[in-house]
Amino acid sequence: MKINLLANRTLRDLSLYPIFPWLTKDNEIFENKSNEINENLLNKDNILNKNSETKIEKSKLQNFQNYFKNIKSKLRPLDIPMGLLELNEKSKKRKLNYINLFQILIEQINKEPKNNIHFNYINQSEQNIPIYDNDISLLYNNPNISFDKIPYMYGSHFSNVLYVSYYLIRIFPFTNISIEIKGDSFDIPDKLFINFYKSFINSTIHRSDIREIIPQFFYLPEMFININKLNFGKLNNMDNNYIDKESSTLLIQKQLNKGIEVNDCLLPYFCNNNPYQFIICYRTILESKDVNIEDWINLVFGEYSYGKKAQDKGNLFMAYCYKGYFESRLKLNKNDKKLFSRLNMLGVNPHQIFNKVYYKNIKSINFKDDVKIIQNNSISFNLVNNIQCFNDDNYLLNIVLIFEKDKTFIISFNINLNGEITNLQENTVEYIPLFKNKQIKCYDLNSNQKYIMTDSYNLILYKTNFFSFKNLNNPSQAYKYPNKTIITALTISQNEKYLFIGTKYGRIIIYIIKDTQLKPHKTFTAHNKGVKYINDNNILNMFISCSDDCYVNIYLFPNVELIRVLKFDNNFIPDYAFLSSSPLPSIVIYSIKNNKFLCYSLNAQFLCEKKRSDEKVFSKNNNKDVKINKTMIFKFPCTIRLIDFNDYLIYYTGEFIVFRKFPFIEYSIIIKNKNDF
């Protein structure tokens, strides 16, 4: 997404919308090999309705896990433009049409002596693209040549207003944009975004369609659901010739029957037609080490996106798609309305931000079925009264601070790409009197370590070098900030710039942290009773709070705007609430009384329920399952982002420390027994 922003792509302009790639190409992802078709995939009114729940269960991931074993054979070649993919006979024929058009336009240019540029044929590329000695982009500054006469291969772009509104038609305000584009109503039902597979096939066989996808495919499951109960109409009799008979599936044929009402978008079988699972699965594929995303980045944003190299790669669009062309035309006529109209509706190529080959630096953690366990024999787990977790700037070193009544333990470790905990190091120091009976929050761990503590009435900022523990008893390094109310929750933001305080009477106080100074930012009443926990997520720019009043509030930050409220009855009192941005933007709530987690999407759709009594982990040391029973406590939770840039919840059970990947459908890591290494 950052590369899109650097290339002048923005969510605020549909003609310059961020671009992401189609990832999979095989037909099997939409087939049920046993030919057992679930009729409910086609006949149910809506995935989300009052009488049903969209639950994600770990057992349902088996389809995806089986599919992922042979992922390399199912991936689309990302170093080839969409227009040159050869997936079936129709796509091969389309490729030849593009190449023939390019050669015809070259011949026409060569026949015009006024152009002062001649293109001599040299040879062919591996994709059978004719290579010439001159650069097409040299013609962009020639005012005597119209844009449709300058040689190109693709008359449309892979991103424009039409495609963005097509994908997001179920979400406002894009619904209104789609209606406005087509007049007073939606497009005919058969042309809407009703099938993931159909959309991909269209982009590989239709001459005017080489679309890519948008970022919402990796974080917004609601785009596939008709949550607004829109009336899109019913499917008509449709010519199935656009699908090869060899690759067509029974599922597709059934959906295209006359009279079926268009509702939700049909998704691949590996996610069980569940949009929330699809987001997790498709994002997992994107971040997999098997996906050569750098090839696609070089094609869209890098050295193959513009100029002679793009031309030789077969990645050549109409002239108006390029910055060099429309800037030269604007110099001639700043009020060229036709040019602006083409840019708005037909798409603009991203700015070239890499002149050399771009190499990815993305790391993903592949957790195995077994659970890694670490033990620290010097720690008396029943004496723990605080735990803090951190990582360094590169998300490589992970630090767990365990505070007991008379000692402080520091455990540092790495989690490698196989999900194994390595480089375990331990340190023990005497506990200083200043820390006793206080909530402790640490920040700025990577440079000059600082702490914020509270004894429920006072805030104390303490500055020291935690890892050397020098001058810990020097009172000149402690800064007191008296508070007028009882503090019940204390959280430092993930970017370490803000301090969140919850009070006994439902107020939230936000400070800006500058070194050892606290400056008031915002104070407001959030709940009718005491605030129990506050958690923020700097990727989502949100924070969440929960209270004894059974409400969970979600706010935008830093402008502090309430956007979502979850209300529970007295049978479920939320004690902790967390926000996760990856792999699925979600809300996780835990109740001590009920001893279970509830997981929701950011739009408050219930996803799953996880009872802690159902949790099992395998211990190699004991060669048996270790079950987390009802008597085990849940204390000192915090969130941490690991090397794979996914969010994890860490909490203490009274016997060990548990690492769990949001949204709790992946394997857990438990720190207990060092002999398991």
N, C-alpha and C positions, 0 to 999 in steps of 0.2 A: 504493500500500500504506500509506503514511503517513496518507492521508486515512481509510482504513479503521480504522487504529489510533486516530485522533482521534475517530472516531465509535463508539468502544467495541466494535469488532470485533476478534476475537482468534482465533488458531489453536488455542487451548486449549479452546475451547467450540464445539461443532458447531452449537449454536443461535445463536451470535453470530459465525459464520464470516465472514471477509472476502469481499467481493462484487466481481466483475468482470463486464463486459458481453459478451454475444454481439456479434460485430463484423460478420460478413458475413451476407447474407440471400439471395443469388442461388443458384439451383440449379446453375448452370454450374460452380461450384467442385467439384462432385462428379461431373461428367460428363466423359467423354472425347469431345470433339466429333467425332472421327474414328470413334467407335464401336468402337475397338480396345480391348477389355477384357482386362486382364492377369489371367489365371486365378489366378496366384500370389497375388494380393491376397486371394483368398478361400480357397484350398486349402492354403496353407502352414501348418504346425503352429504356428510361432511366428516372429516377426520376429527374435528373438534365440535362437539355438541354437548348439550346439557346432560345427556344420559350416558355419555361415554367419557373415558379418560385416555389420553395419549400417554401410555406408560412406556418407559424405556427400561428394559430388563437386560441383565448381563447375558442371560441365556440366548437372547435374540441376536446377539452379536456374532453368533456362530457362522451365519451366512457370510458376513463380511470377513471374518477371520479366514474362512475357507477360500474366499475370493482373493484375499490379500496374499495368500501363499504364492500365487502365480501372477502377481501384479505386473511384472515386467512385460509379459506377453499381452497385457490388456491395456497398456498405456498408449495414448496417441503420441506419435513422433513429434516432439515439441520444436524440433529444428526445421520443420517444414511448414510453410504457410497453409492456412486452411484451404485455400484455393487449389493447392497442389496435392492434397491427400488423395491416395488411391485406395479406397476401402471397398469399392465395388465397381461394376462396369459403368454405372452412371457417373461416378466421381472421376473415373479415368477419362471418360468422354468429355466431361466438363474441363478437365485439365488441358486437354488438347485444344479445346475451343479458346481458352485463355491464351495459349501459346500462339495459335494461329492469328488471333486478333493482334497480338503484340507484333508479330512479323509483318502483318499487313500495314500497320501504322508506321513501322520502320521504313517499309518500301515507299510509302506515300511521302514521308519526310525526305527520303533520298531523291525523290523525283522533283522536289522543289529547290531549285538552285539559290533562291533568295534566302534560304535558311542558313547558309554558310557553314553548315555542319553536315558531315556525311558519316553514316554508320556502316562500317565494314564488318562483315561476319568473321568470327575467329573460330569458334568451336561450340560444343554443347557442354552444359554442366551435367552433374550426375542425375539431376531431375529433368534432363532433356530440355533445359532452358537455353535458347540461343544466346551466345555471348558475343557482344559487339565491342569495338575498340573505343567508342565514345560514351560519355555519360549523358543520359536523358535529362538530368536535372539542369544541364547547360541551356536547355530550351525554355526554362521557366521564366527567364528574364526577357524573352523575346515577345514584344507586344503584338507582333504580326501573326502569331500562331494562337488559335483558340484552344481552350483547355481540352476539348474532345479530339483535337488533332495531334496533341503531344502523345507519343506512344505510352501505353499503359497495359496492364493485364487485367486489373479488376476495376469495374465501373462503380462499385460500391465499397464502403469501408467496413471494417470489422466492429465498429462501434459508432452509434449515432442515436439521435433522439428516438427514432422508431424502435430500435432494438431495446433500449433501456425501458421505455414505457411498455413494450411487449412483455418483458420479463416481470415487471413490477405492477402488472395490470390489476392485481388483487389488493394492492396497497394504495391508500390515499397519500398524497395527491396525484399519484401516477395514474390512478383510475380516470380522473378527470382529464388528464393530459391525453390518454389514449382515446377518450371520447372526442376530445377537441380535434385531434389529428384526423379522425375518420368522419367527422361531421357531428351528428347529433346522437350517435349510438356506438356501441362496440363494433368491432370488425365481425365478419361472419364467424360463427363458433368454431368451424374447422381450422381457422387460421390463428386461433388464440394459443396461448402458452398452456397447452393441456397435457403435454407429454414430454418429459425430459428427453427420452430417446428420439422422439419425432423431431424435436428441435435440433438435436445434433445431426441427425440424418439430413435434414433440410440444408443445414449449413455446409454439408459435404457434397451435395448433388445439384442444388439449384444455382444457376449461373449468377443470379443477383443476390445471393445470400452467402456470405463468408463470415458471419458473425462469430465473435468470441462471447464470453460471458462476463458477468459483473461481480463485484466483491460480495454482494449479498448472498451469493451461492455458498459462501463459507461462514456466514454468521447470522443470517436472518431466515429461520425456518418458516416464518409466517408468510413469506412471499409465495409459498407453494399452497397455501391454504385459503380458501374462500371465507375468511373470518368475518367479512362484512356482508355475507349473504347476498352477493351480487347476482343478478339474473343475466347470465351470459348467453342463454339460449340452449338449443339442442343441436347435436351433431347431425349433419345431413349425410346423404349417400356420398361417399368420397372415393375418388379414384385412388386405389392403392398402388398405382404404378410407380410412385416415387420410392417405394420400398422394394428391393430385390426379393423375389420369391424365396431365394435360398436363405436370406437373412431375416425374413419377416418372422414374427412370433405370434403364437396364438393369443397372447395377451394384447398385442397391438391390434390384431384383427377384431377382437371382441370389443375393444374400446371404440373402434371406428364404426360400429354398427349404427344404423340410423335410429335417432330418437333418444340416444343417451344424453342426459343433461350434463353440460359442462360445469364442473365444480372445482375440485382440487386438482392439482397437477399430479399426474402419475409419475412415480419415482422408481428407481432401480430396485430389483428384488433383494439386493444385499442389505438394504436398509428397511426391509419389510414395509415399503411404502410409507414409512414414518419420516416426516420432514426433519424432525429433531435428530433422529439417528443419521439421516442423510448428511446433515451439516457436519456431524462428528466424523463420519466416514470419509466424506469428500475432502474435508480439511486434513484428515490423517493422510490421505493419498497425496495431497498437495505438499505436505511437509515431510513426506517419506524420502529417504535417501535414494530410493529407486527412481524418483522423478527428477529429470534433468531440467529443472526450471530455468537454469542459466541459459539454456539453448533458446527458450522462448523469450527471455528478457533481451538477449542479443538480437532477436528477430524484431521485437516490437520497440525497444528502447535503445538498442545498442548499435553496433557497427553495420548490421544488416537491415537497419530501418530506413536508411536514406542514402542516396547517392549511387555510385557505381556498384558497390557491393550488394546493395539491396536489389538493384537491377539484375545482377548476375544470379542472385538467389531466388529470383522469381517473386519478389516481395514488392511489387510495383503497382501503385494505385493511380487513379486519375490525378492530374496535376493539382486540382483545387484542394486536395487533401493535405498538401504540403505547405509548410510555413513559407518557404522561399517563393512559391508561386503567388499565394494570395497577398504577401507583402509587396511584391512587385506590382501587382494589379492595384493595390490600394494607393500606391504612389501616383498611379495614373488617374485614379478616380476614387476619392475618399468616400464618396456617397454611392458606391455601387451596391444597390440593394439586392440585386440578383446574386452577387457573390456572397453576401452575408446570409441570404436565404439558403444557398447551397451548403455553406459551412454549418448552419444550424441543423439542417435536416439530413445531410448525407455524411457528415462526419469529418473529423480532422485527425491527421496522424499525430501521435505524441511527439514531443520534442526529443531529439536524439541527445541522450545524456551520457552515453558511453561510446567513445571512439575506438576503444579496444575491446577485446573479448571479455565479457563479464563472467566471473566465477562465483558461484554461490558459496555462502558460508553459513549454511543452515544445518543445524544438528537436531536430530530427533532421538528420543529415548525409546527403545523397544523393550518393554517390560516382559519378562518371561512368566510362565505359569507359577513358578515357585516364588516365595517371598524371602527377601533378604533380612536377616535378623542380626542385631548387634547387642552385645551385653557389656555393661560396665559394672564390674563387681563391687566397685567402691561406692556406688550410688545406692542409698537406701530409698527406694522409690516411694515409700510411705511418708517420707519427710519432705518431698518436693513441694515447694510453695510458689514456684513461678518457672515458666519456660519461655524463652525467646528464640526466634529463628531468623537467620539472615543469610544473604548471599552476597558475593562480591560483584563488582561492576560487570563482569563477564558471565555471571551466573554459573561459575565453575566451582567455587569454594562455598560450601554450605556449612553454616555454623549453628549449633544448638547450644544455648546457654541454659543450664539447669541450676536453679537457685534452691538450695536447701536452707534449713534453719541456721546452720553454722558454717556451711561451705558453699562455694560456687564451682560448678563443673563446666568446663568448656569442651564440647565435642565438635571437631571440624572434620569434614569428609567431602568426597566428591561422589557424584552419581554419573557413571559412564553411560555410553550409548546403549549398553545392554541392560540398563536398569540396575546395575550392580553398584553397591556402595564400596568405595575404595579409599585408600589414603586416610584411613581412620587415625585421628590423633586426639589425645585427651590431655587435659590440664586441670589441676585442682588448686584453688586458692582459698584462703580463709575468708569467711564472710565478714564484712565490716559492719559495725553497729548501725551506720547510716542507712543500710539497705533493709534492716529488719522490719517486718510487718508493714511493708509498703508494696503497692503495685509499681512495677518497674517497666519502663519502655525505653528502649535504646535507639539511637539514630546516629547517622554519620559514622558508621562502623568502619568505613573504608579509609578514612583519613584521621581526623581528630575526634575520638570517640566521646559521645555525650550521652547523658541519660536524663530522662524525665521520670520523676517518681511522685507518688502521692500517698499521703497517709489518711486520705478521705477528706481532709480539710485544707491541706496546703499542697501546692505544686512546688517541687524542688528540682531545679536544673543543676546537673552535676557534670562537670567536664573533667575527663581524665583519659589516660591511655589504658584502655581496658586490658589489652593483651600483655602489657608489662606490669600493670597494677602498681605503678609508682604514685606516691603522694595521694593514696586513696583517702587518708584520714586528714588531709589538709582542708580545714573548714573554709578557707578562702575560695575554694573552687565550687562551693555550693551556693545556689541562688534560689531564694525562696519567693514564691508568688502566692500570697494568701488568697484564699477563695472564700466567698460568702456563703457557700452552700456545700452540701455533702456530695463528694464525687463518687459516682457509682460505675463509671466506665471511662477508660483512658486509651486512646489509640493515636498513633502517629501515622500519617499518610504514607503510602508506598514511595512517593517521591521525596519524603522526609522534609517537606516544606510546611506542613500543617499539623497542628495538634487538635484532636477532637476530644471533647470532654462531655460526658453525660452526667446529669445530676439526679438526685433523689426525687426531685419534683418535675421531671420530664423535660427539662431544658437541655439544649445542646449548645455548647460554647466552642467556637472555633478560633484558634490562634494561628498567626503566621510565625513560623520559627525562623529566626535569624541568629545563627550561632547560639549564644546562650540568652537571647532576648525573645520574649513572647509579646507579639503585638495583636490586639483584638482584631478579628476579621468579621465574625458574625455571631450573634446570640439570638436564639429563637426558641419558642416552646414547640417541641416535637411530639410529646406524649402526655397523657393524663396522669401517668404514674412514672416511677423511676425508670431511667434508661439503663438497660442491662448490658448492651454490647453495641459497638460501632465498628464497622469495617468499610474500607474504601478500596477502589480499584482504579488505578491511574490510567489504564488503557481505556476503560469505559467512561472515565471522567464522572464517576458516580460514587456515592457512599450510601450505606444502609444502616438502619438502627432498629433495635427491637426493645420491647418494654413489657412490664408486668400487665399493661393494659391490653395485651394480646394483639397489638398492632405491630406490623413490620412496615417501615417507611423506606422508600428509595428516593434519593435526591440526585439531581444533577449537580456537578461541582466544577468550578468554585463559586458559581453564581447562586448555589443553594436553592434550587427549584424542586419542589415536590412533584414527582412524576408518577408514582405508583404506591398504592397502599394495599397490604395484605392483612385481612382481618380473620382471626381465629377465635373459636369459642373457648370457654374456660376449660375444656377437656384437653386443649393443646396450648401450653404457654411457651412461646418462643424465648429460649434463653440465649441463643446465639444465631446470628444471621451473617452470611458471607456472600460476596459477589465474585464471580469468576468470569473471565473474558475468553478463556481458551481451555479446551477445544470447542466448547459450546458456551456462549454467553448465558449465564444462568444465575439463579438465586438458590442458595442452600440454607435451610433453617434446621436447627437442632433444638429438641426439647428434652431436658433432663428428666422430667416427669414421665414422658412417654418413651424415653430412651430410643429415639429414632430420628432419622433425617428425612426432610421433605425437600424435594428438588423441583424448582419451577423455572420456566423460561423467563427472560427479562420482561416479557409481556404478560407474566403471571399465569401462564398455562402450566398446569400440574404435569410433571414428567415422571417422577418415580418416588417411591417411598423405600427407605432402607432402614430396617431395624438392626441395631447393633448386635442383638443376640443372634442374628443370622450370619454374622461375619466369621469367616474361617481363614486362617493363614497356615501355611505349611512350614514347619521347622525342620530343617535338615539335621540339626543337632539331635533332636529328639525323634526324628523320623516319624512324625505324626502331625496331624492337624492341631493347631492351637485355636480354640474357639473363644471369641470375645463374648463373655456372658453378661447377663443383666447386672451383675454386682459390680462390674468394672466401671469406674467413674469416667467422666468426660470433663477434662479441665485444661485450662491454659491453651485454648486453640489459637492458632494464627495461620495466616496464609503466606505462601512463599512461591516464587516463580523460579523454576529450575532451568537447566541448560536447554531444554526443548521449548522454552518459552510458554509452557503450559502452567496453569495454576494448580497448586497442591494445598490441601489442608493438613496441618500437623496438630495433633492433640495428644494428651497424656491420659492413659487409662488406669493408672495406679500400679501397673506392672511393666508397661513398655510405652514407647512413643510410636504413634501410627502416622505414616504418610499416606494420604489418599488423593488420587487425581480426580479433580472435578470433571464431570458431574456424578462421580461415584459409580461408574459402570466399568471402570478399568481395575486392574489389580492394585492392591495396596502394598506398601513397604512398611515393615515394622522393625524398629530398632530394639533389639533385646539381647541377642546372643552373638558375641564376636566370633565364636567358634564356627559359625555358619559360613565364614569366608572361605 
